[in-house]
């Protein structure tokens, strides 16, 4: 009778040893080379063409489907501005909204999500960091189920704490932009049926109205440069101050957009097709850029040679400049954006102020200080017909 406990303990030890051995076999070792970092795409970065668009070249590294412990996907709200500034067209009605919801990661104690692991060089990582600039990188090296890692770290992008999870109370006042929803759907579906089904199981259901961008009425704002991304043409002035205009244009692309360099053109090489790109970005005031001069009357804030005026105030200092955005003057959808300084130094200062993301229709600055900003008024009687 005394032998049975010993036998039971031995059997238990053998069982645990076998179980641990099987677990160890399931978790492979993956070495991350020096100068590389692991990034797990859990949303739009799942889609390889989306990653390659950010990198501005073909991704040649390994791709692994993995699972990250401790997270779920949730919808987070992003407010666009003061209450009732934005509206959507619903039938024949204009309905006020506060903003949109985006898909993001949220910590969850027993959560588990699927994603795609990439290994990026230091240079590539900077480009993805820039794309995810309103997120923070979180170390999940020890939370990947499939691998133990040597030589480097693995991260996911988690939105900064200023963004709040959406709730059922937000339905009706927050929406999902259809263009964004379609992009996430394409990313999810690109990995096949099994991946898609697991993605859906680990993502909170979308309970918000999906609205085409064309059915949203709101003042054009500078951050709307992303609405038609990557359909962007950047035009710098060569009449004078060419170097500053070109450097400012290149900085926008290199540090913010990450597109091919051929989207940047001098004003002397612009074609009619360039001007019907959905988003046209101009660098240089009318005195320095031929295209700005051609469309100067389309912009609400007018230039008079080397100065401009707004709300009864004249801006004449060489340290001053402005950024403003308008609806596309040549077609029914799209934008023209103008970045203009009153000197080469003011033109270059614009990049330091990071006005590209401004939630305003215009921003006026002096050196490193913002003097004023605001939004254009939207016609209260505006009636439009839309097609998706």
PLY file of the C-alpha trace (Angstrom):
ply
format ascii 1.0
element vertex 388
property float x
property float y
property float z
element edge 387
property int vertex1
property int vertex2
end_header
0.00 0.00 0.00
2.84 2.40 0.70
4.12 2.10 -2.89
1.12 3.80 -4.49
1.87 7.37 -3.36
5.41 7.03 -4.69
4.12 5.68 -7.97
1.55 8.50 -8.19
4.20 11.14 -7.57
6.45 9.59 -10.21
3.62 9.54 -12.73
2.79 13.16 -11.91
6.40 14.22 -12.39
6.59 12.42 -15.73
3.32 14.06 -16.81
4.53 17.54 -15.90
7.88 16.96 -17.57
6.15 15.81 -20.75
3.75 18.76 -20.65
6.53 21.29 -20.15
8.59 19.64 -22.84
5.74 19.88 -25.33
5.21 23.52 -24.43
8.89 24.28 -24.90
8.81 22.61 -28.30
5.87 24.77 -29.38
7.76 27.98 -28.59
10.61 28.41 -31.07
13.59 30.71 -30.66
13.80 33.65 -33.05
16.93 35.75 -33.20
16.52 39.45 -33.90
19.70 40.66 -35.65
21.60 43.67 -34.38
20.10 46.89 -35.75
16.64 45.34 -36.10
13.45 45.57 -34.04
10.33 43.45 -34.06
7.00 45.20 -34.71
3.67 43.40 -34.52
1.01 44.89 -36.78
-2.42 44.36 -35.27
-4.52 46.71 -37.42
-3.81 48.31 -40.79
-0.13 47.25 -40.52
-1.29 43.66 -40.95
-1.58 44.50 -44.65
1.85 44.15 -46.28
1.23 46.83 -48.99
0.33 49.26 -46.21
3.62 48.54 -44.44
5.55 48.86 -47.72
3.87 52.19 -48.47
5.16 53.50 -45.15
8.66 52.10 -45.70
8.72 53.49 -49.26
10.21 50.22 -50.53
9.47 46.51 -50.74
9.72 44.73 -47.39
12.26 41.90 -47.74
12.25 40.56 -44.18
10.42 37.63 -42.56
6.69 37.69 -41.85
5.19 35.65 -39.02
1.61 35.27 -37.87
1.75 35.56 -34.08
-0.42 36.01 -31.01
0.08 38.76 -28.43
-1.13 38.12 -24.90
-2.70 40.81 -22.75
-4.65 42.81 -25.36
-7.95 43.15 -27.14
-8.97 45.41 -30.03
-11.39 48.20 -29.16
-12.91 51.24 -30.85
-11.58 54.55 -29.52
-13.20 57.91 -30.09
-11.40 60.84 -31.65
-13.11 64.20 -31.28
-12.84 66.52 -34.27
-13.63 69.83 -32.63
-16.24 71.86 -30.76
-19.73 70.45 -30.57
-21.84 70.60 -33.75
-18.94 71.77 -35.93
-19.19 68.60 -38.03
-22.30 67.09 -39.60
-23.19 64.03 -41.63
-25.80 63.75 -44.35
-28.42 61.18 -43.35
-31.11 61.06 -46.01
-32.18 64.67 -46.40
-31.04 65.72 -42.91
-27.83 67.25 -41.59
-27.02 65.50 -38.31
-24.39 66.95 -35.93
-21.58 64.66 -34.78
-18.56 65.08 -32.50
-16.00 62.88 -34.26
-15.03 59.38 -35.34
-13.93 56.12 -33.77
-10.78 54.21 -34.72
-9.66 50.66 -33.97
-6.90 50.37 -31.38
-5.37 48.04 -28.79
-6.45 48.04 -25.15
-4.78 46.07 -22.34
-6.86 43.13 -21.11
-5.64 40.76 -18.41
-6.57 37.54 -20.19
-6.70 39.03 -23.67
-5.12 37.50 -26.76
-4.99 38.92 -30.30
-3.50 37.84 -33.60
-1.16 39.97 -35.65
1.78 40.03 -38.06
5.39 40.22 -36.89
7.89 42.18 -39.00
11.61 42.72 -38.37
12.52 46.32 -39.21
15.83 48.12 -39.52
16.42 51.19 -37.37
15.71 53.42 -40.38
12.48 51.58 -41.21
11.39 51.76 -37.58
11.65 55.56 -37.63
9.25 55.67 -40.59
6.70 53.47 -38.85
7.07 55.48 -35.62
6.24 58.57 -37.64
3.16 56.92 -39.12
2.03 55.92 -35.63
2.97 59.28 -34.10
-0.12 59.44 -31.88
0.79 56.02 -30.42
3.50 54.75 -28.13
5.58 51.63 -28.58
4.99 49.01 -25.87
7.42 46.13 -25.26
5.68 42.76 -25.78
8.81 40.65 -26.23
7.69 38.23 -23.50
4.04 38.22 -24.56
4.40 36.55 -27.98
3.09 32.99 -27.77
4.97 31.49 -30.69
8.55 32.65 -30.00
11.17 33.39 -27.42
13.47 36.11 -28.71
17.18 36.74 -28.53
19.13 39.80 -29.58
16.34 42.37 -29.64
12.89 43.53 -28.60
9.38 43.25 -30.03
6.77 46.01 -29.76
3.16 46.85 -30.52
1.75 50.36 -30.97
-0.74 51.48 -28.33
-2.59 54.78 -28.66
-1.61 57.54 -26.25
-3.81 57.80 -23.13
-5.57 60.99 -24.32
-7.84 58.82 -26.49
-10.83 57.29 -24.65
-12.60 53.99 -25.47
-15.90 54.53 -27.22
-19.07 53.38 -25.46
-22.66 52.70 -26.42
-23.48 56.25 -25.32
-21.31 57.54 -28.19
-23.47 55.95 -30.90
-25.06 58.63 -33.01
-22.51 61.31 -32.12
-19.41 59.37 -33.24
-19.14 57.56 -36.56
-16.72 55.34 -38.50
-15.32 56.86 -41.69
-15.94 54.32 -44.46
-12.52 54.82 -46.06
-10.88 53.89 -42.74
-13.22 50.93 -42.17
-12.49 49.58 -45.65
-8.75 49.87 -45.03
-9.03 47.83 -41.82
-11.22 45.25 -43.54
-8.69 44.87 -46.37
-5.88 44.36 -43.84
-7.85 41.73 -41.93
-8.97 39.84 -45.02
-5.51 39.81 -46.62
-4.37 36.98 -44.31
-7.12 34.52 -45.15
-10.28 33.11 -43.59
-8.85 31.65 -40.37
-6.96 34.85 -39.55
-10.04 36.97 -40.30
-12.29 34.88 -38.07
-9.84 35.08 -35.18
-9.42 38.82 -35.75
-13.18 39.25 -35.42
-13.34 37.15 -32.25
-10.70 39.31 -30.56
-12.17 42.65 -31.65
-15.10 44.39 -30.03
-17.98 44.64 -32.53
-18.35 47.90 -34.42
-21.65 49.45 -33.31
-21.18 52.77 -35.09
-22.60 54.14 -38.30
-20.20 53.76 -41.22
-20.25 56.98 -43.24
-18.53 57.80 -46.57
-16.23 60.78 -46.26
-18.24 62.51 -49.00
-21.25 62.48 -46.64
-19.39 64.35 -43.90
-19.64 68.14 -43.75
-17.06 69.93 -41.67
-14.55 72.73 -42.13
-11.47 71.60 -44.01
-8.70 71.19 -41.44
-4.96 70.85 -41.95
-4.77 67.28 -40.66
-7.19 66.32 -43.46
-4.10 65.82 -45.63
-4.55 62.15 -44.65
-8.07 61.88 -46.06
-6.89 61.22 -49.62
-3.49 59.74 -48.75
-1.44 58.70 -50.71
-3.02 60.74 -53.55
-0.93 63.82 -52.83
1.13 66.17 -55.02
3.59 68.56 -53.35
4.61 71.68 -55.30
7.39 74.02 -54.22
7.99 77.51 -55.58
11.00 78.39 -57.72
10.30 82.06 -58.49
12.45 82.93 -55.46
13.47 81.36 -52.13
13.66 78.05 -53.98
15.96 76.27 -51.53
13.77 77.01 -48.51
10.57 76.04 -50.31
12.10 72.79 -51.55
13.61 71.87 -48.17
10.30 72.52 -46.43
8.48 70.36 -48.99
11.00 67.54 -48.61
10.74 67.72 -44.84
6.96 67.30 -44.99
7.39 64.17 -47.06
10.39 62.68 -45.28
9.25 63.27 -41.72
5.49 63.04 -42.08
4.08 61.48 -45.24
6.74 58.94 -46.24
5.77 58.88 -49.92
8.00 58.40 -52.95
10.07 61.48 -53.69
8.44 61.85 -57.11
5.34 63.37 -55.46
7.43 66.53 -54.98
7.57 68.83 -58.01
8.87 72.32 -58.76
6.21 74.78 -59.90
7.86 74.84 -63.35
7.15 71.13 -63.95
3.50 70.93 -62.87
0.96 69.45 -65.29
-2.82 69.75 -65.41
-3.01 66.16 -64.11
-0.91 67.12 -61.09
-3.39 69.84 -60.22
-6.33 67.43 -60.13
-4.63 65.19 -57.58
-7.04 64.87 -54.68
-4.67 66.70 -52.32
-2.35 69.42 -53.66
0.15 70.92 -51.21
1.83 74.24 -52.07
5.02 75.57 -50.53
5.67 79.28 -50.99
3.58 82.44 -51.06
2.36 83.90 -54.39
5.56 85.91 -54.81
7.66 82.72 -54.74
5.41 80.01 -56.20
3.71 80.22 -59.61
0.93 77.81 -58.68
0.18 79.61 -55.43
-0.08 82.82 -57.43
-2.48 81.19 -59.87
-4.84 80.12 -57.05
-4.21 82.97 -54.60
-7.79 84.24 -54.79
-9.13 80.82 -53.78
-7.60 81.10 -50.30
-9.46 83.08 -47.62
-6.30 84.67 -46.18
-4.84 86.87 -48.90
-1.23 87.83 -49.56
-0.11 91.27 -50.66
3.42 90.79 -51.94
5.44 90.09 -48.78
2.68 90.34 -46.16
-0.82 89.07 -45.47
-3.85 90.16 -43.46
-6.43 88.41 -41.35
-9.27 89.80 -39.26
-8.05 93.36 -39.63
-4.46 92.59 -38.62
-1.51 92.97 -41.01
1.29 90.42 -40.70
4.51 91.88 -42.08
7.39 90.42 -40.05
9.84 88.16 -41.86
9.51 85.70 -38.97
5.82 85.17 -39.68
3.95 82.71 -41.86
0.76 80.72 -42.18
-0.77 77.40 -43.14
-4.28 77.17 -44.61
-6.43 74.56 -46.32
-9.38 74.90 -48.71
-11.70 72.66 -50.67
-10.22 71.67 -54.03
-10.83 74.58 -56.44
-10.81 72.39 -59.57
-13.05 69.47 -58.62
-15.80 68.35 -56.26
-13.59 66.49 -53.80
-10.13 67.06 -52.39
-8.06 69.87 -50.89
-5.47 72.51 -51.61
-3.08 73.21 -48.71
-0.77 76.22 -48.59
2.30 76.56 -46.38
3.88 79.99 -46.74
6.46 81.98 -44.78
7.34 85.64 -45.26
11.02 84.69 -45.55
13.12 81.56 -46.13
13.66 81.29 -42.36
9.93 81.46 -41.67
9.33 78.84 -44.35
11.74 76.43 -42.68
10.35 77.19 -39.21
7.05 75.68 -40.27
8.43 72.15 -39.97
9.51 72.70 -36.37
6.00 73.82 -35.44
4.55 70.60 -36.88
1.48 72.33 -38.29
0.75 69.38 -40.57
-1.46 67.84 -37.89
-3.26 71.00 -36.81
-7.02 70.51 -36.18
-7.74 73.89 -37.75
-8.45 75.39 -41.16
-5.61 77.88 -40.71
-2.72 78.65 -38.38
-0.70 81.90 -38.25
2.70 81.79 -36.56
5.62 84.03 -35.64
8.91 82.21 -35.16
8.26 79.35 -32.76
4.94 80.74 -31.48
1.39 80.23 -32.73
-0.33 83.61 -32.97
-3.82 82.46 -33.88
-5.75 79.62 -35.50
-9.32 78.86 -36.45
-11.77 77.25 -38.84
-13.66 78.43 -41.87
-17.41 78.70 -41.55
-19.47 75.98 -43.22
-22.51 77.23 -45.14
-25.50 76.42 -42.96
-27.69 76.04 -46.07
-25.24 73.78 -47.85
-26.99 71.11 -49.90
-24.88 68.46 -51.64
-25.49 65.23 -53.49
-23.05 62.43 -52.76
-21.93 59.24 -54.38
-19.88 56.62 -52.58
0 1
1 2
2 3
3 4
4 5
5 6
6 7
7 8
8 9
9 10
10 11
11 12
12 13
13 14
14 15
15 16
16 17
17 18
18 19
19 20
20 21
21 22
22 23
23 24
24 25
25 26
26 27
27 28
28 29
29 30
30 31
31 32
32 33
33 34
34 35
35 36
36 37
37 38
38 39
39 40
40 41
41 42
42 43
43 44
44 45
45 46
46 47
47 48
48 49
49 50
50 51
51 52
52 53
53 54
54 55
55 56
56 57
57 58
58 59
59 60
60 61
61 62
62 63
63 64
64 65
65 66
66 67
67 68
68 69
69 70
70 71
71 72
72 73
73 74
74 75
75 76
76 77
77 78
78 79
79 80
80 81
81 82
82 83
83 84
84 85
85 86
86 87
87 88
88 89
89 90
90 91
91 92
92 93
93 94
94 95
95 96
96 97
97 98
98 99
99 100
100 101
101 102
102 103
103 104
104 105
105 106
106 107
107 108
108 109
109 110
110 111
111 112
112 113
113 114
114 115
115 116
116 117
117 118
118 119
119 120
120 121
121 122
122 123
123 124
124 125
125 126
126 127
127 128
128 129
129 130
130 131
131 132
132 133
133 134
134 135
135 136
136 137
137 138
138 139
139 140
140 141
141 142
142 143
143 144
144 145
145 146
146 147
147 148
148 149
149 150
150 151
151 152
152 153
153 154
154 155
155 156
156 157
157 158
158 159
159 160
160 161
161 162
162 163
163 164
164 165
165 166
166 167
167 168
168 169
169 170
170 171
171 172
172 173
173 174
174 175
175 176
176 177
177 178
178 179
179 180
180 181
181 182
182 183
183 184
184 185
185 186
186 187
187 188
188 189
189 190
190 191
191 192
192 193
193 194
194 195
195 196
196 197
197 198
198 199
199 200
200 201
201 202
202 203
203 204
204 205
205 206
206 207
207 208
208 209
209 210
210 211
211 212
212 213
213 214
214 215
215 216
216 217
217 218
218 219
219 220
220 221
221 222
222 223
223 224
224 225
225 226
226 227
227 228
228 229
229 230
230 231
231 232
232 233
233 234
234 235
235 236
236 237
237 238
238 239
239 240
240 241
241 242
242 243
243 244
244 245
245 246
246 247
247 248
248 249
249 250
250 251
251 252
252 253
253 254
254 255
255 256
256 257
257 258
258 259
259 260
260 261
261 262
262 263
263 264
264 265
265 266
266 267
267 268
268 269
269 270
270 271
271 272
272 273
273 274
274 275
275 276
276 277
277 278
278 279
279 280
280 281
281 282
282 283
283 284
284 285
285 286
286 287
287 288
288 289
289 290
290 291
291 292
292 293
293 294
294 295
295 296
296 297
297 298
298 299
299 300
300 301
301 302
302 303
303 304
304 305
305 306
306 307
307 308
308 309
309 310
310 311
311 312
312 313
313 314
314 315
315 316
316 317
317 318
318 319
319 320
320 321
321 322
322 323
323 324
324 325
325 326
326 327
327 328
328 329
329 330
330 331
331 332
332 333
333 334
334 335
335 336
336 337
337 338
338 339
339 340
340 341
341 342
342 343
343 344
344 345
345 346
346 347
347 348
348 349
349 350
350 351
351 352
352 353
353 354
354 355
355 356
356 357
357 358
358 359
359 360
360 361
361 362
362 363
363 364
364 365
365 366
366 367
367 368
368 369
369 370
370 371
371 372
372 373
373 374
374 375
375 376
376 377
377 378
378 379
379 380
380 381
381 382
382 383
383 384
384 385
385 386
386 387
